[in-house]
């Protein structure tokens, strides 16, 4: 029963109408505020020396109308007086930033905005053996705060809200507004863990963020632990930069990814590229400054940490936009910060631009492209002769000699997304229908969501068993080898994690069964490995910065213009091709091999293939006159 009820009070500098501006009918923007509030509560406990569970639950009841989202933690909890101040007052700084605590909350209005921006809600808390509750409702168009009388925290009440012991807080939002879209569960999962403001929380080993899809009678339909890993990359700049005219400096950490990252223009708050602006642990913005829409800059990511921003916020300086879109770049300090960091970025991005131009010129070189295409035709002819009984144009389902294979055998998956692979097996080869196959990954960056699958007869061809294997990409730039095992029979697929939504596009002039799709040159590849086969892209990659390769480059960094360079190129291509065919033949059961001696068999077949085919590869790459 409510013991007090009043019009929600708020400071003059903030109007309740800003809830729409701040949240913009976006469930994720609201959840960012509430999850960071829970994280702040854990931080305050940790800074006071307490040991915490660090668990934050997000429970979602998705309905046609009035969907419910409940966020709860085992942190500080609130009594009625604290609840009155934190929930019942608008615009007061209540998170601890004024007391120099390293927390994110800045205005004391995130909770209210989040609830009113989506509909209405309730705040419930367990603290010191008591249960406290209040509501934020809109009555006749007026935002209203109601505080209930405290009661004892009895076991049934704790069971209802999941906080079985100790302190904790439950925020429940009823999404009653018709113009607010509630995402599908998989989208909930993908976008929430990739939101730039939540990345330090999602990657903090002291936090465990659990997203659950709830059903009738509070049953859990599915749940996932959310996490985020920064893309794989090379640290290209690590420097403390002084800001001219201010008693401040910025710690700039810049990384370069080997693959292009999504930008803010493409994915907004969920982009993998760009710099996180951080102050005392608070993520304030994601930006690439003047390079925001420059495709060349899309390889870079990192952070710029500046604690002076924290001091400005404490003093209520307008260094952030009122609608929480990030840094207010018109502020004098923000202007100076921008200029200082752009000056550090410019040389690296211009170097990247020159590389991109060289790469484009190489692609457009007709003579080199014709030579590579002729060589690829010969390489795929060799691979087909050694590995395949399939004829081009035959669309029936073919399986390797060992009887089981993935389709596709190489694929991209976008970070945070799921990918489905078809697993097929020959039921004529001692494989029973409904056989259970174990699925594993050799990488934490590509995880298996279906550790066991059952082979069901294909409707069109009952002699073929099929199952769907689902995997998830966890880190941009990572890759994993997915292995299916059924007794001694196995199949493998290579999955690479990308930042953008992409599909493998094979040149239309080449057969779908082509093992080799390109030969390319990369001056940024690890020079300790002169050549490698990129299994996902089916490309032979030459590291032109490797010392024994670099010495044969001409003044334009070309390897194909001298006889010596062409000979080396032919040797490197032969090495990559023969090793990949040997590996493929052994793993697919095409080449005979004694159990337990697969590595020796690959090496033996590699030498055999070199002796048999190297001269043919040289004939297609080396021009003697």
N, C-alpha and C positions, 0 to 999 in steps of 0.2 A: 504493500500500500504506500503511495507517495506521501511523504511528510512535508514536502515543499514543492512548489511549482511556480515558475516565473518565466518571463520572456528572457531568452538567452542574451546575456550581456556580452558586449565586445568593445574593445578599445576603439577610440575615434579613428585611429589610423587604418583600421581594417573594416571592411564592410562584408556582411554575410553573402552579398551577391558575388563575391570573389570565389566562392566555392565552385561555381560553374567555370570561371576563368582558370582556376587552379587545376581542377580535375578534368574538365572538358568531356564529361560523360564517358571517361575512360577508366575501366575497372583497374587497369594496371597502374595508372597514376595514383589511384586511391590506395592500392595495396602497397605500393612503394612507401607511402607515408606511414602506414600502420606497421609494416614489417620493420622499417627503420626505427619506429618508436620502441618496438620490442627489443631490437638490438641495442638501442640506447639504454634501455632499462638493464639489460645484462651488462653493458659496459660500466654503468654506474656501480653495480655490484662488484664487478671485477676490480675496478679502481679502488674500491673500499676493502679489497682483500678477500672477497667471498668466492667460493667455488660454485660454479653454476652448471646446469645441464646444457644450456645454450640451445635448447630445442624451441623451434617456432613452428606451429602447425597452421596450415591453411586448409580448411575444410570447405568444400564447394558442393552445395545442393543446387543442381542446374534444373530449372523448371521452365514451363512455358510462360509463367508469370510469377513475379516475386521470388526470383532466385535468391538464395542465401549464401553469403560468404562469412565464415567465422574464422578469426585469427586469434590464436591463444598461445600463451607462453607460461613458463615457470619462473618468471623473473620477480621483480619487487612486489607487485600487487599494489593496490591503493586502498586507503581507508576513505571514509566519507568526506572528510575535510579536504584531502588531497584530490579526490574525485570532483568535488565542488569547484576547486580551483582549476584543475587541468581540463576537465570536460565542460564545466559550466561557465567558463570565462573565455572570451574570444580575443585573441591577439596578445596575450601575455606570454613572456618568455618563460616557459616552465620546464624545459628539457634539461637545463644545466649549463647551457653555453655561456650564460652570464657569469657563472662561477668557474669558468675555464675548464669545464669538463669536456673531454673529447667525445662529444656526441653530435649527432647530425641536426636534431631539431633546432629551428631558428626563430620561428614566429609563434609557436604554441597554437597554431591553427590547423595543422595538418590533419589531425583526427576529425575535427569538425567538418572541414572541407570534404574529407573523404566520405563521410557518412551522408552529408546533405547533398553532395555532388551525385550520389547514386540513388538516394532515397531516404531511408530513415534507419535508425539502429539503436543498439543497446551496448552499454559498457558494464561488464560484471567483473568483480575482482574478489580474490581470496587473500586475506591478509590477517595474520595473527589469530587465526581461529575463527574469524568472522567472514561473512559474505556481504559484499556491498554491490549495489546495482543502481544504475541510472539509465535514462533514455534520452535520445535526441530525436524528437518528432517535429513534424511540421503540422501545426494545428491552425486551420483556417488561414493558411498562407504565412503564419508566423512561426519562425523557428523557436522551439521550446525545449528547455532542459528540465527534466524531472529527476529528483534524487529520492530514492526509496530509503526506508528505515533499515538499518543493518540487522542481520539475523545471524545466528550461529551457523557455521559451515558444517552441515551434517553430511554424512556419507552419501545419501542419495543425490544431494545437490552436487557434490564433487564428482560423482559418477556421471551425472548428466553433462557436465562441462569438461570432463577429462582431466581435471587437475586433482588428482587423488590425494595429494598431500602438499604441505607447504604453501607458499604464496604463488600468485599468478594472476594474469588478466586475460579476459575473453572479450574481444570486440566482435559484435555480430551486426552485419549490414544486410538489410532487406532491400534488394535492388528493385524498387517499386516503380521507378521511372520508366515509361514505355520507350523513351528514346535512348536508353542505355543498352548496348548489346553485351550479352554474356558469352564469352568465347567458348568454343569446344574445349574439352579437357586437355587434349594434346597441345592446343594453342596456348592455353593457360600455362602449361608446363614449359613450353619452349620460350615464350616471350618473358615470362616472369624471371626465369633464371638468367636471361641474357640482358635484362634492363641495366643500363650502365650504372645507375645509382646503387643497384643492389650487388654489384660484382664483388666488392670487398667482403660483403656478408656471405655471398654464395661460395666464395673461395676461402673463407675463414675456417680452419679445422676445428675451432672452438664452437662453431655454430652447426646446427643440423636443421635444415629447413625441409619440412615434410609437407608435400601437397597431396591431398586426398580427395577423391571423388566419392561423395556420400550418396547412399540410397535410402530406402525406407527403413524406419526404425533405427536410424543412425548407423546402418551397416556400411562398411567400407568396401566400395566396389573395386577401387584400385588406388594404389598410392605410390609415390615416387619421391626419393630424396633429391632435392634440387642442388645443382652445383654449377660452377663456372670456372673454366680454365682459360687464361689468356692464350691467344694464338702462339704457336711455336714461331720463334724468330731469333734473329741475331741482334744483340745489343750494339747499336751503332753510335750511340751518344749517351754519355753519363757525365753530367756536368752541373755544377751549381752556378747559376746565372744571376748576377746582381741586377737589380732594377734601378735604372737611373732616376735620381730625384726622390727616391723613397728609401727608408731604412728597411729594405726587404731584399730577399733573394729567393730564387726558385730552383728546386732540384729537378732537373730535366732528365728523364729516362726515355730514350727513344729506341724502338726496336723495328727491325725490318723483317716482314714475313716473306717467305719464298713464293707465296701465292697471293693474288690480289684479294684485299679484304673489302667487305661491304662498307659503304660510306654513310654518313648521316643523311645525305640526299636520297639514298636508296632504302635505308632501313631505320632512319630516325634514331630513337633512343636505344635501339637494339643493334646498332652497327658495331662491327668488330674493329674497324679502323678508327683512327683519331686518338687524341690525347685526353685522358681523364684529368680534370682539374681537381686537385685534392688539397684540403686544408685541415690539418690535425685529424686525419682519418675520415673527414667528411668529403664525399664526392659531390662536387658542385656543378660540374658541367662536363660535356663531351664535345670536343671541338678539334678541328684541324686548322683553325684560324683562317687566314686568307686562302689556304689551300683546300678548303672544305669541299669544293666541287671539282678539284683537279684529279683526274684519273691516275696520274703518275704518283700522287701522294697516297693512293689507296693501299700501298704496300706497307705503310708505316702505322705504328700504334705505340702507346706508352702512357706516360703520366708526367704531369708537371705539379709538383708539390710545393705549396706556398702557404706557410702558417700565418703570414701577415694578413691574408684574407680573413682569417678567424678573428684577428684583432679588429678589423674593419666591421665585421658582422656584430661583434660585441658592442661596438659603439653605434650600432644602427645605421651604418653607412650603406647607401643604396648600391652596393657592389653586385648584388644579384637582382634579377628582374622580379617584379612583384608577382608575376605568375609562375615563378620557378622554372623558367626556361633556361636557366644557366646564368652565366656571367653577364652583367650589364656593361657592355664594352664601351659605353660612352663615359663611364666613370674614369676620372683622371688616372687612378692607379691601374685600372684594367687596360687603358690605352697604352701605358708604359710597359705593362706586362706583355701585351700582344706584340709590340714592336720588338722587344728583347728576344722573345722566343722565335718569332718569325725570322730574325736575323740568323739564328742558329739552325733553323730548318732549311733555309734557302740553299746552302751549298749541297746538302745531301739530296734534296729533291731535284735540283738541277742536274746532278750527277745521274740520278735515276732517269731523268728525261733524256739525257744523251744516250744512255744504254737502250732505252726504248726506241729511239730513232735508229740506232745501229741494228737492233733486232728487226725492226720493220724493213730496213734496207736489205738485210739478208733474206728476209721472206720474199721480197720483191725481185731478187736477183734471179732472172729467168734461167740463166745457164746453170747456176748451182741447183735451182729447184728441179730442172729437168734431170740433172745427174742424180739427185737424191731420189726422185720418183722412179728412175730406171733401176737404181740400186734396191729400192724398196720392193719393186716387182720381183726381182731376183731373190731377195731375202724371204719373201713370203712364199715363193715357189719352193725354196729349200725347206722352209718350215712345214709346208703342206706335204712335201714328199716324205718327210721324216715322221710327222705326227698324225696326219689325218687321212681317213678313208672317205671323207665327205666330198661330194662334188658340189661345186658352186651352183646355186639355184635350187638345190634340194632342200626343201623347208621342213622335212620330217625331223622329229626330235632325235638327235644323235647323242649318244653317251660314250665316254672313253672306255677303254678296255676294262678298267677296274669296275665299271658299272655304276658310278655315281658322279654327279657334277652339279655345280651351282650355275644359275643363269640370272644375271650376268656374272661373269667371273671377275669383273673389275667394275667398280662403280664409285661415284661420289655420293656423299651424304652431307647435307648442310648441318653445321654445328647446332646442337640442340634438337635436331629433327630425327625422325626415324626413317629407315630404309627397309624395304622388303626385298628379299632375295628368294628366288625359286630354287628349291633343292629337288633334283630329279634322280631317280634310281631305276635301274633295269631289273624288273621283277622276275626276269627269266634267269638271272644269275645268282641263285641262292639267296635272294633278298625277298623276304616275305612281305605281303601287304600288311599295313598297320604296324610295321616295324618301327621301333622308337630309336631315333638318331640323336646323339649328343652333339651339341654345338658349342664351340669355344672360340675365344678371341685371344690373340697373343698381345693385346694392347689395352691399356686403361683408357685410351683415347677413342677407341671404337668398342663399345660394350654390346654384348649379346643380350637381348631382351627375351629370347625364347631358347633357354638352355637345352630344352628337349623338344623335338618335333616328331610327329607321326606321319609316315608315308602313306598317302591315300592313292588308290588307282586313278590315273588320269582318265577323264570322261571320254576323250577322243581315242586314247590308246591305253587300254587297261593293263598292258604289259609294262607301262611306265608308272612308277610311284612318284608322287609329288608332295611337297610340304613347303610352307612359307616360313622363312627365317627372318626375324626382325632384329635390326641392329640400330644403335644410336651413336651419332658422332658427338664427342665430348670436347674436343680441342681442335681448333682450326690448324691445319698443317700436319696433323697427326694421321697415321694410317695403321690399319690393323689387318692381319691375316685371319680370316674366319675359316675355321676348320670344322667339318662335319665328320663324325666317326660312327661307324656301324661295324662292330667287330674289327676286322683288319682292313675294311674298306674305308676310304676317306676321300673327301673332296675339299677344295679350298677356293676362297674368293678373296680378292684384295679390295679393301674399302678405304678410301681417302676422305678426310674431312675437309670440306671447303667452307668458306664464309658465305658465299652467295649460292643461291639456288641454281644449280647447273646440271646438265645432263651430258653424258659422253656423246660427242658428235664425231662419227667416223666419216672420212672423206667418201663421197658418193662414188668415186671412181674405183674404190677398192672393195674387195669382197668383205662380207660381214665376218668371215672366218679369218681375216688377216691378223697375224700375230704382231706385225710391225707396221705402225702407222706413220712414223716420222723419225727423222734424224735431226736433232737440233743442238745448238751450241749455247752454253750458258757460262758467262764470265763470273757469275756469283755463286756457282755450285762449289761445294767443299773440294778444294784442289787436291786433297789427299786421295781422292778416288777419281781417276782420270775419265772413266766412263761407267755409266750404269744404265740399267733398263728400268724406266718408269713404267711399272706394270699397270697402273691405273690408266695412263694416257697412251700406253703401248708405244712409247717413244724411247729411242736411244739418245741419251744425253751425254754430250762431250763437255768436260770441264776445261774451258780454255784458259783458266788461271792455274792449272796444274803445271808445275815447272817444266816437265818434259814435253808438254803440249805448247806452252807459251813460247818456247824458244823457236818454234817453227811458224809462228804467226807472222803475217806481213804487217806493213805499216797501218793497215786498216783492220787489224785483228782478225784477218781471214786465214783459215787453215788450208783452203783448197786451191790456192793460187800458185803454189810451187809443187814440184814433183815430190820433194821431201815431205811436205805437209800432206799431200794426198796419200802417200804411202802410210804415214802415221794414222791418218783418218781411216784408211782401209783396215789397218791392223786393229784399231780401237773398235770399229764396227764389227769386225769378225769376232773379236773377243766377246762383245756383248751378245751378239746373235747366237753364237755357238753355246755360250753358257746358258742363255735363256731356253734354247731348244732342248738342251740336256736336262735342265731342271724340269721343264714342262713334260718331257717324255718320261722321266722317272716318276714324277708325282702323279701323272695320269695313267700310269701302268702301261704305257706304250712300249717302254724299254724294259727288258728283263733286269731284275735286280734281286739280290738275296736280301731277305728280311734283316733289318738292322744295319745294312751297309749302303743306305741311300746316298750319303755324302760321297763315298768312294765311287759309287756308280755314276753320280753326276759328273765328277771329275774325269772319270774314264771316258764317258761319252763326250764330254767337252773336248778332250784331246782328239778323239776320233773324228768329231765334226770339224775341228780346225784343219786337220790333215786332209779331209775330204773336200771342204768347201772354201777355204781361205783364198785360193787362187781365183775362184769365180767372183768373189767379192772384190778383190783387187782389180779384176778386169773391168768392173762397172764403176769404179771410183777413180782409178789412177789413169790419167791421160798422159802418155809419155812424150807427146810433142807439144 
